[in-house]
Amino acid sequence: MVEKKSGGSVKLRRPVPDKTGSIDSRDGVLIVITQAFCPNGHNLVRSEDAHFDGYPGITLFVECGGWSGEITLSPIHGDHARVGIPRNIPNGTRCIVRCPECEVELPRLASCGCEHGGELLGIYLRSDLSEGDMVGICNILGCYRSRVMDKWEILSEFTEEQES
């Protein structure tokens, strides 16, 4: 499920925390992933895991640079915050991303197009595992390219060009 506070498709810029540390929307749009599922239907948004600006994060099992464990990503599209991955793993490291419940790998959607040759991996937004409703995240640590699709329409996309 996607909570979207505005209408239409949007290309996001990175959300900016206000003076209190809360994430503020840009251009009146804030897209928050409120439920997300692995290919076997396990919900990756768990209320007991880390929260970001009041929203529970998306928890994944990651194998990266000789390390493996759970990480939690911000559910706010464009916010790069994450909890759990060691800081000594360099950006550009390819990761294997799995469900923390059943350890199934996330499906590959497409090439990312980033400088490290990453792939966009899919997280389903609906419990019926509709391929038209997904979030795509890159499997390269430090690449923040991502997109949110609703009924095959890209609702939002975050690319490196938008970071400048």
DSSP file (Angstrom, degrees, kcal/mol; ACC not computed):
  #  RESIDUE AA STRUCTURE BP1 BP2  ACC     N-H-->O    O-->H-N    N-H-->O    O-->H-N    TCO  KAPPA ALPHA  PHI   PSI    X-CA   Y-CA   Z-CA
    1    1 A M              0   0    0      0, 0.0    33,-2.7     0, 0.0    34,-1.1   0.000 360.0 360.0 360.0 138.7    0.0    0.0    0.0
    2    2 A V  E     -A   33   0A   0     31,-0.2     2,-0.7    32,-0.2    31,-0.2  -0.960 360.0-153.0-115.5 128.2    1.3    3.5   -0.9
    3    3 A E  E     -A   32   0A   0     29,-3.1    29,-2.4    -2,-0.5     2,-0.5  -0.906  21.8-177.9 -99.3 116.0    0.2    6.5    1.1
    4    4 A K  E     -A   31   0A   0     -2,-0.7     2,-0.9    27,-0.2    27,-0.2  -0.964  20.7-157.6-122.5 126.3    0.5    9.4   -1.3
    5    5 A K  S    S+     0   0    0     25,-1.3     2,-0.3    -2,-0.5    26,-0.1  -0.579  72.6  24.0-105.2  69.4   -0.3   13.0   -0.3
    6    6 A S  S    S-     0   0    0     -2,-0.9     2,-0.3    23,-0.1    23,-0.1  -0.876  85.0 -90.6 161.7 179.0   -1.0   14.7   -3.6
    7    7 A G  S    S+     0   0    0     -2,-0.3    -2,-0.1     2,-0.1     0, 0.0  -0.800  72.1  22.6-115.2 160.0   -2.2   13.6   -7.1
    8    8 A G  S    S-     0   0    0     -2,-0.3     2,-0.2     2,-0.0    -2,-0.0   0.032  91.0 -50.4  83.6 170.9   -0.5   12.6  -10.3
    9    9 A S        -     0   0    0    147,-0.0     2,-0.3     2,-0.0   147,-0.2  -0.509  57.8-171.9 -81.0 151.0    2.9   11.1  -11.1
   10   10 A V  E     -c  156   0B   0    145,-3.2   147,-0.6    -2,-0.2     2,-0.6  -0.998  27.8-139.4-147.1 145.6    6.0   12.8   -9.6
   11   11 A K  E     -c  157   0B   0     -2,-0.3     2,-0.2   145,-0.2   147,-0.1  -0.952  39.1-139.5-102.2 122.6    9.8   12.7   -9.8
   12   12 A L        -     0   0    0    145,-1.2   147,-0.4    -2,-0.6     2,-0.3  -0.507  14.0-154.5 -89.1 147.9   11.0   13.1   -6.3
   13   13 A R        -     0   0    0     -2,-0.2    13,-0.1   145,-0.1   150,-0.1  -0.755  51.8 -73.9-102.2 163.2   13.9   15.1   -4.9
   14   14 A R        -     0   0    0    148,-0.3    65,-0.2    -2,-0.3    64,-0.1  -0.362  53.7-115.8 -60.7 128.3   15.4   13.9   -1.6
   15   15 A P        -     0   0    0      0, 0.0    65,-0.2     0, 0.0    10,-0.1  -0.343  28.8-139.5 -62.0 147.5   13.1   14.7    1.3
   16   16 A V  E     -J   24   0C   0      8,-0.8     8,-1.6    -3,-0.1     2,-0.1  -0.942   9.3-125.6-116.3 126.3   14.6   17.2    3.7
   17   17 A P  E     -J   23   0C   0      0, 0.0     6,-0.3     0, 0.0     5,-0.1  -0.429  26.3-135.9 -65.7 141.9   14.3   17.0    7.5
   18   18 A D    >   -     0   0    0      4,-3.0     3,-1.8    -2,-0.1     6,-0.0  -0.135  42.5 -75.1 -83.8-170.3   12.9   20.1    9.2
   19   19 A K  T 3  S+     0   0    0      1,-0.3    -1,-0.1     2,-0.1     0, 0.0   0.761 135.0  50.6 -60.9 -25.8   14.3   21.7   12.4
   20   20 A T  T 3  S-     0   0    0      2,-0.1    -1,-0.3     0, 0.0     3,-0.1   0.522 120.6-106.8 -89.3  -5.5   12.8   18.9   14.5
   21   21 A G  S <  S+     0   0    0     -3,-1.8     2,-0.2     1,-0.3    -2,-0.1   0.392  75.1 138.0  94.6  -2.1   14.2   16.1   12.3
   22   22 A S        -     0   0    0     -5,-0.1    -4,-3.0     1,-0.1     2,-0.4  -0.486  60.3-109.7 -76.5 148.0   10.8   15.3   10.7
   23   23 A I  E     -J   17   0C   0     -6,-0.3     2,-0.4    -2,-0.2    -1,-0.1  -0.643  32.7-155.4 -78.7 128.9   10.7   14.6    6.9
   24   24 A D  E     -J   16   0C   0     -8,-1.6    -8,-0.8    -2,-0.4     2,-0.1  -0.829  18.0-114.3-104.8 144.0    9.0   17.4    5.0
   25   25 A S        -     0   0    0     -2,-0.4     2,-0.4   -10,-0.1     5,-0.2  -0.374  22.3-134.6 -73.8 156.2    7.4   16.8    1.7
   26   26 A R  B >  S-K   29   0D   0      3,-1.3     3,-2.1     1,-0.2   -13,-0.0  -0.928  84.9  -2.3-109.3 136.5    8.7   18.4   -1.5
   27   27 A D  T 3  S-     0   0    0     -2,-0.4    -1,-0.2     1,-0.3     3,-0.1   0.783 128.2 -65.0  55.1  28.6    6.3   20.1   -3.9
   28   28 A G  T 3  S+     0   0    0      1,-0.2     2,-0.4    -3,-0.2    -1,-0.3   0.647 110.7 115.5  73.4  15.4    3.4   18.9   -1.6
   29   29 A V  B <   +K   26   0D   0     -3,-2.1    -3,-1.3   -23,-0.1     2,-0.4  -0.971  31.9 167.5-124.8 131.2    4.1   15.2   -2.3
   30   30 A L        -     0   0    0     -2,-0.4   -25,-1.3    -5,-0.2     2,-0.6  -0.954  15.5-162.1-138.6 119.0    5.2   12.6    0.2
   31   31 A I  E     -A    4   0A   0     -2,-0.4    46,-2.7    46,-0.3     2,-0.4  -0.910  11.1-177.5-107.3 122.4    5.1    8.9   -0.8
   32   32 A V  E     -AB   3  76A   0    -29,-2.4   -29,-3.1    -2,-0.6     2,-0.7  -0.973  23.9-137.0-122.6 129.3    5.2    6.4    2.1
   33   33 A I  E     +A    2   0A   0     42,-2.8   -31,-0.2    -2,-0.4     3,-0.1  -0.769  24.7 175.7 -84.2 116.5    5.2    2.6    1.7
   34   34 A T        +     0   0    0    -33,-2.7     2,-0.3    -2,-0.7   -32,-0.2   0.592  68.0  17.7-102.5 -13.7    2.8    1.3    4.3
   35   35 A Q        +     0   0    0    -34,-1.1     2,-0.3    40,-0.1    -1,-0.3  -0.965  64.2 175.8-152.5 146.9    2.9   -2.3    3.4
   36   36 A A        -     0   0    0     -2,-0.3     8,-3.8    -3,-0.1     9,-0.6  -0.987  11.5-155.6-153.7 142.6    5.4   -4.3    1.3
   37   37 A F  B     -ED  43 124B   0     87,-3.1    87,-2.0    -2,-0.3     6,-0.2  -0.929  12.3-132.8-131.4 146.4    5.6   -8.0    0.5
   38   38 A C    >   -     0   0    0      4,-1.9     3,-2.2    -2,-0.3    68,-0.1  -0.329  49.0 -90.7 -79.5 172.3    8.2  -10.7   -0.5
   39   39 A P  T 3  S+     0   0    0      0, 0.0    -1,-0.1     0, 0.0    67,-0.0   0.697 129.8  52.9 -61.0 -17.8    7.5  -13.1   -3.3
   40   40 A N  T 3  S-     0   0    0      2,-0.1    -3,-0.0    64,-0.1     0, 0.0   0.355 122.5-104.3 -98.8   5.5    6.0  -15.5   -0.7
   41   41 A G    <   +     0   0    0     -3,-2.2     2,-0.3     1,-0.3    -5,-0.0   0.523  67.5 148.0  90.9   5.9    3.7  -12.9    0.7
   42   42 A H        -     0   0    0      1,-0.1    -4,-1.9     2,-0.0     2,-0.4  -0.588  51.5-119.1 -75.2 134.9    5.5  -12.0    4.0
   43   43 A N  B     -E   37   0B   0     -2,-0.3    -6,-0.3    -6,-0.2    -1,-0.1  -0.611  21.5-166.0 -75.6 126.2    4.9   -8.4    5.0
   44   44 A L  S    S+     0   0    0     -8,-3.8    15,-3.2    -2,-0.4     2,-0.8   0.492  70.4  83.1 -91.4  -6.2    8.3   -6.6    5.2
   45   45 A V  B     +L   58   0E   0     -9,-0.6     2,-0.5    13,-0.2    13,-0.2  -0.886  62.6 177.0-100.6 108.0    6.8   -3.6    7.1
   46   46 A R    >   -     0   0    0     -2,-0.8     3,-1.9    11,-0.7    11,-0.2  -0.954  31.2-144.1-120.3 126.9    6.8   -4.7   10.7
   47   47 A S  T 3  S+     0   0    0     -2,-0.5    -1,-0.1     1,-0.3    10,-0.1   0.729  98.7  61.3 -62.5 -22.4    5.7   -2.4   13.5
   48   48 A E  T 3  S+     0   0    0      8,-0.1    -1,-0.3     2,-0.0     3,-0.1   0.603  93.9  79.7 -81.3  -9.6    8.3   -3.8   15.9
   49   49 A D  S <  S-     0   0    0     -3,-1.9    -4,-0.0     1,-0.2    10,-0.0  -0.257  99.4 -52.6 -90.0-179.1   11.2   -2.7   13.6
   50   50 A A        -     0   0    0      6,-0.1     7,-2.8    33,-0.1     2,-0.3  -0.124  53.6-144.0 -55.0 145.7   12.8    0.8   13.3
   51   51 A H  E     -Q   56   0F   0      5,-0.3     2,-0.5    -3,-0.1    -1,-0.1  -0.847   5.8-155.5-112.7 151.2   10.5    3.7   12.5
   52   52 A F  E >  S-Q   55   0F   0      3,-3.3     3,-2.1    -2,-0.3   -30,-0.0  -0.975  79.9 -21.7-129.4 114.2   11.3    6.8   10.3
   53   53 A D  T 3  S-     0   0    0     -2,-0.5    -1,-0.1     1,-0.3   -31,-0.0   0.853 130.9 -48.7  51.7  37.9    9.3   10.0   11.0
   54   54 A G  T 3  S+     0   0    0      1,-0.3    -1,-0.3   -32,-0.0   -32,-0.0   0.291 118.0 110.1  90.3  -9.5    6.7    7.8   12.8
   55   55 A Y  E <  S-Q   52   0F   0     -3,-2.1    -3,-3.3     1,-0.0    -1,-0.3  -0.830  72.5-116.0-101.3 135.7    6.4    5.2   10.0
   56   56 A P  E     -Q   51   0F   0      0, 0.0    -5,-0.3     0, 0.0    -6,-0.1  -0.452  37.7-123.8 -67.1 142.2    7.6    1.6   10.4
   57   57 A G        -     0   0    0     -7,-2.8   -11,-0.7   -11,-0.2     2,-0.6  -0.101  19.1 -98.3 -80.7 179.1   10.4    0.8    8.0
   58   58 A I  E     -LM  45  73E   0     15,-2.5    15,-3.0   -13,-0.2     2,-0.4  -0.903  39.6-151.8-100.8 116.3   10.9   -1.9    5.4
   59   59 A T  E     + M   0  72E   0    -15,-3.2     2,-0.3    -2,-0.6    13,-0.2  -0.780  19.8 171.2 -99.6 132.5   13.0   -4.7    6.8
   60   60 A L  E     - M   0  71E   0     11,-2.6    11,-2.7    -2,-0.4     2,-0.5  -0.926  34.0-123.4-133.3 155.3   15.1   -6.9    4.6
   61   61 A F  E     -NM  98  70E   0     37,-2.8    37,-3.5    -2,-0.3     2,-0.4  -0.914  38.0-169.8 -99.0 126.5   17.8   -9.6    5.1
   62   62 A V  E     -NM  97  69E   0      7,-2.9     7,-2.0    -2,-0.5     2,-0.5  -0.943  24.1-163.1-126.3 138.2   21.0   -8.6    3.3
   63   63 A E  E     +NM  96  68E   0     33,-2.5    33,-2.6    -2,-0.4     2,-0.3  -0.986  33.3 154.1-114.5 119.3   24.2  -10.3    2.4
   64   64 A C  E >   -NM  95  67E   0      3,-3.1     3,-1.8    -2,-0.5    31,-0.2  -0.944  58.6 -13.7-155.1 121.6   26.8   -7.7    1.5
   65   65 A G  T 3  S-     0   0    0     29,-0.6     3,-0.1    -2,-0.3    30,-0.1   0.836 127.3 -48.1  58.4  37.3   30.6   -7.5    1.6
   66   66 A G  T 3  S+     0   0    0      1,-0.3     2,-0.3    23,-0.0    -1,-0.3   0.415 121.1 103.6  84.1  -2.3   31.0  -10.6    3.8
   67   67 A W  E <   -M   64   0E   0     -3,-1.8    -3,-3.1    19,-0.1     2,-0.3  -0.830  46.7-174.8-109.5 149.1   28.3   -9.4    6.3
   68   68 A S  E     +M   63   0E   0     -2,-0.3     2,-0.3    -5,-0.2    -5,-0.2  -0.996  26.5 101.2-143.0 145.0   24.7  -10.7    6.6
   69   69 A G  E     -M   62   0E   0     -7,-2.0    -7,-2.9    -2,-0.3     2,-0.3  -0.958  65.3 -55.1 167.1-179.4   21.9   -9.5    8.7
   70   70 A E  E     -M   61   0E   0     -2,-0.3     2,-0.3    -9,-0.2    -9,-0.2  -0.627  43.5-176.9 -85.8 140.6   18.7   -7.5    8.8
   71   71 A I  E     -M   60   0E   0    -11,-2.7   -11,-2.6    -2,-0.3     2,-0.5  -0.936  15.7-144.0-127.6 156.6   18.5   -3.9    7.7
   72   72 A T  E     -MO  59  83E   0     11,-2.5    11,-2.4    -2,-0.3     2,-0.3  -0.988  13.5-158.1-124.8 125.5   15.5   -1.6    7.8
   73   73 A L  E     -MO  58  82E   0    -15,-3.0   -15,-2.5    -2,-0.5     9,-0.2  -0.711  30.4 -98.6 -99.3 149.5   15.0    1.0    5.1
   74   74 A S        -     0   0    0      7,-2.2     4,-0.1    -2,-0.3   -17,-0.1  -0.442  23.3-145.5 -61.6 137.5   13.0    4.2    5.4
   75   75 A P  S    S+     0   0    0      0, 0.0   -42,-2.8     0, 0.0     2,-0.7   0.462  74.0 100.6 -84.0  -0.2    9.5    3.7    3.9
   76   76 A I  B >  S-B   32   0A   0    -44,-0.2     3,-2.4   -21,-0.1   -44,-0.2  -0.771  83.1-121.7 -88.8 114.2    9.5    7.3    2.7
   77   77 A H  T 3  S+     0   0    0    -46,-2.7   -46,-0.3    -2,-0.7     3,-0.1  -0.350  96.9  20.1 -63.4 125.7   10.4    7.3   -1.0
   78   78 A G  T 3  S+     0   0    0      1,-0.3     2,-0.6    -4,-0.1    -1,-0.3   0.190  93.1 115.3 100.5 -14.0   13.5    9.4   -1.5
   79   79 A D    <   -     0   0    0     -3,-2.4    -1,-0.3   -65,-0.2    -5,-0.2  -0.807  50.4-162.0 -89.1 121.3   14.7    9.2    2.1
   80   80 A H        +     0   0    0     -2,-0.6    -1,-0.1   -65,-0.2    62,-0.1   0.320  42.9 131.2 -88.4   8.5   18.0    7.3    2.1
   81   81 A A        +     0   0    0     -8,-0.1    -7,-2.2     2,-0.0     2,-0.3  -0.327  27.7 167.6 -65.0 142.2   17.9    6.5    5.9
   82   82 A R  E     -O   73   0E   0     -9,-0.2     2,-0.4     3,-0.1    -9,-0.2  -0.982  21.9-148.2-151.8 155.4   18.6    2.9    6.9
   83   83 A V  E     +O   72   0E   0    -11,-2.4   -11,-2.5    -2,-0.3   -33,-0.1  -0.989  69.2  28.6-128.3 133.6   19.3    1.1   10.1
   84   84 A G  S    S+     0   0    0     -2,-0.4    -1,-0.1     1,-0.3   -13,-0.1   0.087  75.1 112.5 116.5 -24.4   21.5   -2.0   10.6
   85   85 A I  S    S-     0   0    0    -13,-0.1    -1,-0.3     1,-0.1    -3,-0.1  -0.694  70.8-110.8 -88.9 133.7   24.2   -2.2    7.9
   86   86 A P    >   -     0   0    0      0, 0.0     3,-1.0     0, 0.0    -1,-0.1  -0.262  16.5-133.2 -60.6 145.4   27.8   -1.8    9.2
   87   87 A R  T 3  S+     0   0    0      1,-0.2    -2,-0.0     3,-0.0     0, 0.0   0.646  96.9  72.8 -74.1 -15.2   29.5    1.4    8.1
   88   88 A N  T 3  S+     0   0    0      2,-0.1    -1,-0.2     0, 0.0    -3,-0.0   0.502  71.7  96.2 -82.8  -1.3   32.7   -0.4    7.0
   89   89 A I  S <  S-     0   0    0     -3,-1.0     3,-0.1     1,-0.0     4,-0.1  -0.793  79.6-127.0 -86.9 120.1   31.0   -1.9    3.9
   90   90 A P    >   -     0   0    0      0, 0.0     3,-1.4     0, 0.0    51,-0.2  -0.314  20.4-102.1 -72.5 147.7   31.9    0.5    1.0
   91   91 A N  T 3  S+     0   0    0      1,-0.2    51,-0.2    51,-0.1     3,-0.1  -0.355 108.1  47.3 -57.8 146.3   29.4    2.0   -1.4
   92   92 A G  T 3  S+     0   0    0     49,-3.3     2,-0.3     1,-0.3    -1,-0.2   0.302  77.8 135.2  97.9  -6.9   29.4    0.1   -4.7
   93   93 A T    <   -     0   0    0     -3,-1.4    48,-2.9    48,-0.2    -1,-0.3  -0.601  56.2-126.1 -77.0 130.9   29.3   -3.3   -3.0
   94   94 A R  B     -R  140   0G   0     -2,-0.3   -29,-0.6    46,-0.2     2,-0.3  -0.581  30.0-160.9 -76.8 137.5   26.7   -5.7   -4.6
   95   95 A C  E     -N   64   0E   0     44,-2.9     2,-0.5    -2,-0.3   -31,-0.2  -0.875  19.6-135.9-120.8 150.9   24.2   -7.2   -2.2
   96   96 A I  E     -N   63   0E   0    -33,-2.6   -33,-2.5    -2,-0.3     2,-0.5  -0.932  27.5-156.6-100.0 128.7   21.9  -10.1   -2.1
   97   97 A V  E     +N   62   0E   0     -2,-0.5     9,-2.3   -35,-0.2     2,-0.3  -0.933  18.2 168.3-117.6 127.1   18.6   -9.0   -0.8
   98   98 A R  E     -NP  61 105E   0    -37,-3.5   -37,-2.8    -2,-0.5     7,-0.2  -0.817  41.9 -90.4-131.1 166.1   16.1  -11.5    0.8
   99   99 A C     >  -     0   0    0      5,-2.0     4,-1.5    -2,-0.3   -39,-0.1  -0.618  31.3-139.2 -71.7 135.8   13.0  -11.7    2.8
  100  100 A P  T  4 S+     0   0    0      0, 0.0    -1,-0.1     0, 0.0   -40,-0.1   0.676  99.0  47.3 -72.6 -15.1   13.8  -11.8    6.6
  101  101 A E  T  4 S+     0   0    0      3,-0.1   -41,-0.0   -59,-0.0   -57,-0.0   0.918 132.5   8.6 -88.9 -52.2   11.1  -14.4    7.2
  102  102 A C  T  4 S-     0   0    0      2,-0.1    -1,-0.0   -60,-0.0     0, 0.0   0.485  88.9-129.8-112.7  -6.3   11.6  -17.0    4.5
  103  103 A E     <  +     0   0    0     -4,-1.5     2,-0.2     1,-0.2     3,-0.0   0.648  50.6 154.3  63.8  19.8   14.9  -15.8    3.0
  104  104 A V        -     0   0    0      1,-0.1    -5,-2.0    -6,-0.1    -1,-0.2  -0.571  48.5-111.5 -72.4 140.5   13.6  -15.9   -0.6
  105  105 A E  B     -P   98   0E   0     -7,-0.2    -7,-0.3    -2,-0.2    -1,-0.1  -0.428  31.0-107.9 -70.8 147.5   15.6  -13.5   -2.9
  106  106 A L        -     0   0    0     -9,-2.3    -9,-0.2    -2,-0.1    17,-0.1  -0.529  43.8-102.3 -71.9 143.5   13.7  -10.5   -4.2
  107  107 A P        -     0   0    0      0, 0.0    15,-3.1     0, 0.0     2,-0.4  -0.339  29.4-116.4 -70.2 148.0   13.0  -10.8   -7.9
  108  108 A R  E     +F  121   0B   0     13,-0.2    13,-0.2     1,-0.2     3,-0.1  -0.713  31.8 177.4 -83.4 129.6   15.0   -8.9  -10.4
  109  109 A L  E     -     0   0B   0     11,-3.5     2,-0.3    -2,-0.4    12,-0.2   0.840  56.1 -39.9 -98.3 -45.0   13.0   -6.3  -12.3
  110  110 A A  E    S-F  120   0B   0     10,-1.0    10,-3.2     0, 0.0    -1,-0.4  -0.974  70.2 -67.0-170.5 168.6   15.5   -4.6  -14.6
  111  111 A S  E     -F  119   0B   0     -2,-0.3     8,-0.3     8,-0.2     7,-0.1  -0.501  39.7-142.8 -67.2 144.9   19.0   -3.2  -14.9
  112  112 A C        -     0   0    0      6,-2.9     7,-0.2    -2,-0.2    -1,-0.1   0.899  17.7-137.8 -78.2 -42.0   19.5   -0.2  -12.7
  113  113 A G        +     0   0    0      5,-0.6     6,-0.1     1,-0.3    -2,-0.1   0.477  54.2 139.5  93.0   3.4   21.7    1.9  -15.0
  114  114 A C  S >  S-     0   0    0      4,-0.2     3,-1.8     1,-0.1    -1,-0.3  -0.312  70.4-101.5 -76.9 167.4   23.9    2.9  -12.1
  115  115 A E  T 3  S+     0   0    0      1,-0.3    -1,-0.1     2,-0.1    28,-0.0   0.692 120.1  55.4 -63.5 -19.6   27.7    3.1  -12.6
  116  116 A H  T 3  S-     0   0    0    -23,-0.0    -1,-0.3    24,-0.0   -22,-0.0   0.361 113.3-112.9 -97.3   5.6   28.2   -0.2  -10.7
  117  117 A G    <   +     0   0    0     -3,-1.8    -2,-0.1     1,-0.1     0, 0.0   0.862  55.6 171.5  70.0  36.4   25.9   -2.2  -13.0
  118  118 A G        -     0   0    0     -7,-0.1    -6,-2.9    -4,-0.1    -5,-0.6  -0.113  26.1-129.6 -73.5 173.2   23.2   -2.9  -10.4
  119  119 A E  E     -F  111   0B   0     -8,-0.3    20,-1.6    -7,-0.2     2,-0.5  -0.959  16.5-120.1-124.5 143.5   19.8   -4.4  -10.8
  120  120 A L  E     -FG 110 138B   0    -10,-3.2   -11,-3.5    -2,-0.4   -10,-1.0  -0.728  30.4-155.8 -81.2 127.7   16.5   -3.1   -9.6
  121  121 A L  E     -FG 108 137B   0     16,-3.7    16,-2.4    -2,-0.5     2,-0.4  -0.821  13.7-121.7-106.0 145.3   14.9   -5.7   -7.2
  122  122 A G  E     - G   0 136B   0    -15,-3.1     2,-0.4    -2,-0.3    14,-0.2  -0.697  21.8-174.9 -98.2 138.2   11.2   -5.8   -6.7
  123  123 A I  E     - G   0 135B   0     12,-2.4    12,-2.6    -2,-0.4   -85,-0.2  -0.998  29.4-128.1-121.9 123.4    9.2   -5.5   -3.5
  124  124 A Y  E     -DG  37 134B   0    -87,-2.0   -87,-3.1    -2,-0.4    10,-0.2  -0.452  11.9-159.8 -73.9 142.9    5.4   -6.1   -3.9
  125  125 A L  S    S+     0   0    0      8,-2.6     2,-0.4     5,-0.4     9,-0.1   0.530  73.7  54.9 -98.1  -9.5    3.0   -3.4   -2.6
  126  126 A R  S >  S-     0   0    0      7,-0.5     3,-1.9     4,-0.2   -89,-0.1  -0.945  78.8-127.8-127.9 148.1    0.0   -5.7   -2.4
  127  127 A S  T 3  S+     0   0    0     -2,-0.4    -1,-0.1     1,-0.3    -3,-0.0   0.700 109.3  64.1 -67.4 -18.7   -0.6   -9.0   -0.7
  128  128 A D  T 3  S-     0   0    0      2,-0.0    -1,-0.3     1,-0.0    -3,-0.0   0.412 110.2-124.5 -83.6   4.0   -1.9  -10.5   -4.0
  129  129 A L    <   -     0   0    0     -3,-1.9     2,-0.3     1,-0.2    -2,-0.1   0.852  36.8-173.1  59.6  41.9    1.7   -9.9   -5.3
  130  130 A S    >   -     0   0    0      1,-0.2     3,-1.4     3,-0.1    -5,-0.4  -0.505  21.0-147.6 -66.6 125.4    0.5   -7.9   -8.3
  131  131 A E  T 3  S+     0   0    0     -2,-0.3    -1,-0.2     1,-0.3     3,-0.1   0.661  95.6  63.3 -70.9 -14.4    3.5   -7.2  -10.6
  132  132 A G  T 3  S+     0   0    0      1,-0.2    20,-2.8    19,-0.1     2,-0.5   0.554  98.1  58.9 -84.4  -7.8    2.0   -3.9  -11.6
  133  133 A D  S <  S+     0   0    0     -3,-1.4    -8,-2.6    17,-0.2    -7,-0.5  -0.828  80.3 123.7-124.8  90.7    2.3   -2.6   -8.0
  134  134 A M  E     -GH 124 149B   0     15,-0.6    15,-3.5    -2,-0.5     2,-0.4  -0.935  53.4-131.2-144.7 162.5    5.9   -2.7   -6.8
  135  135 A V  E     -GH 123 148B   0    -12,-2.6   -12,-2.4    -2,-0.3     2,-0.5  -0.964  24.1-151.8-110.5 135.8    8.8   -0.8   -5.5
  136  136 A G  E     +GH 122 147B   0     11,-2.8    11,-1.6    -2,-0.4     2,-0.3  -0.948  16.3 179.3-109.5 127.3   12.1   -1.3   -7.3
  137  137 A I  E     -GH 121 146B   0    -16,-2.4   -16,-3.7    -2,-0.5     2,-0.2  -0.950  29.2-113.0-125.0 148.3   15.4   -0.8   -5.3
  138  138 A C  E     -G  120   0B   0      7,-0.9   -18,-0.2    -2,-0.3     4,-0.1  -0.517  11.9-142.1 -79.5 145.9   19.0   -1.2   -6.5
  139  139 A N  S    S+     0   0    0    -20,-1.6   -44,-2.9    -2,-0.2     2,-0.6   0.277  75.1  96.7 -90.0  11.1   21.1   -4.1   -5.1
  140  140 A I  B >  S-R   94   0G   0    -46,-0.2     3,-2.1   -21,-0.1   -46,-0.2  -0.898  82.4-118.6-102.6 124.0   24.2   -1.9   -5.0
  141  141 A L  T 3  S+     0   0    0    -48,-2.9   -49,-3.3    -2,-0.6   -48,-0.2  -0.397 100.1  20.2 -60.9 128.1   25.0   -0.4   -1.6
  142  142 A G  T 3  S+     0   0    0      1,-0.3     2,-0.6   -51,-0.2    -1,-0.3   0.276  92.1 116.3  94.5 -10.2   24.9    3.4   -1.9
  143  143 A C    <   -     0   0    0     -3,-2.1    -5,-0.3     1,-0.1    -1,-0.3  -0.829  40.8-175.3 -90.5 123.4   22.9    3.5   -5.1
  144  144 A Y        +     0   0    0     -2,-0.6     2,-0.2    -3,-0.1    -1,-0.1   0.224  34.0 131.7-106.1  14.3   19.6    5.2   -4.3
  145  145 A R        +     0   0    0     12,-0.1    -7,-0.9    -8,-0.0     2,-0.3  -0.490  30.8 145.1 -65.8 133.8   17.9    4.8   -7.7
  146  146 A S  E     -HI 137 158B   0     12,-1.9    12,-2.9    -2,-0.2     2,-0.3  -0.974  29.6-158.1-159.9 166.7   14.4    3.5   -7.0
  147  147 A R  E     -HI 136 157B   0    -11,-1.6   -11,-2.8    -2,-0.3     2,-0.5  -0.992  11.2-144.0-152.8 153.6   10.8    3.7   -8.3
  148  148 A V  E     -HI 135 156B   0      8,-2.5     7,-2.7    -2,-0.3     8,-1.3  -0.985  20.2-165.4-119.4 124.8    7.3    3.1   -7.1
  149  149 A M  E     -HI 134 154B   0    -15,-3.5   -15,-0.6    -2,-0.5     2,-0.4  -0.913   9.4-172.9-115.0 138.8    4.8    1.7   -9.5
  150  150 A D  E >  S- I   0 153B   0      3,-2.9     3,-1.8    -2,-0.4   -17,-0.2  -0.977  81.0 -16.4-129.2 116.3    1.0    1.6   -9.1
  151  151 A K  T 3  S-     0   0    0     -2,-0.4   -18,-0.2     1,-0.3    -1,-0.1   0.909 128.4 -55.3  52.1  46.1   -0.9   -0.4  -11.8
  152  152 A W  T 3  S+     0   0    0    -20,-2.8     2,-0.5     1,-0.2    -1,-0.3   0.358 115.2 118.0  70.4  -1.8    2.2   -0.3  -14.0
  153  153 A E  E <  S- I   0 150B   0     -3,-1.8    -3,-2.9   -21,-0.2     2,-0.8  -0.806  71.1-122.5 -94.3 133.0    2.4    3.5  -13.8
  154  154 A I  E     - I   0 149B   0     -2,-0.5    -5,-0.3    -5,-0.2     3,-0.1  -0.641  28.5-177.7 -75.2 112.8    5.5    5.0  -12.3
  155  155 A L  E     -     0   0B   0     -7,-2.7  -145,-3.2    -2,-0.8     2,-0.3   0.890  69.0  -4.6 -75.6 -41.6    4.2    7.1   -9.4
  156  156 A S  E     -cI  10 148B   0     -8,-1.3    -8,-2.5  -147,-0.2     2,-0.4  -0.993  60.1-166.4-152.7 154.8    7.6    8.3   -8.4
  157  157 A E  E     -cI  11 147B   0   -147,-0.6  -145,-1.2    -2,-0.3     2,-0.5  -0.998   6.2-158.4-144.3 138.5   11.2    7.7   -9.4
  158  158 A F  E     + I   0 146B   0    -12,-2.9   -12,-1.9    -2,-0.4     2,-0.3  -0.979  20.3 171.1-121.7 120.8   14.4    8.7   -7.7
  159  159 A T    >   -     0   0    0     -2,-0.5     3,-1.4  -147,-0.4     4,-0.3  -0.859  45.4-109.9-126.6 162.4   17.6    8.9   -9.8
  160  160 A E  G >  S+     0   0    0     -2,-0.3     3,-1.8     1,-0.3     4,-0.4   0.804 112.6  66.9 -61.6 -31.7   21.1   10.2   -9.1
  161  161 A E  G >  S+     0   0    0      1,-0.3     3,-0.8     2,-0.2    -1,-0.3   0.803  95.3  58.9 -60.3 -27.4   20.6   13.2  -11.4
  162  162 A Q  G <  S+     0   0    0     -3,-1.4  -148,-0.3     1,-0.2    -1,-0.3   0.596  89.9  72.4 -78.2 -10.6   18.0   14.5   -8.9
  163  163 A E  G <         0   0    0     -3,-1.8    -1,-0.2    -4,-0.3    -2,-0.2   0.713 360.0 360.0 -78.3 -19.2   20.6   14.6   -6.1
  164  164 A S    <         0   0    0     -3,-0.8    -1,-0.2    -4,-0.4    -2,-0.1   0.485 360.0 360.0 -79.6 360.0   22.5   17.6   -7.4
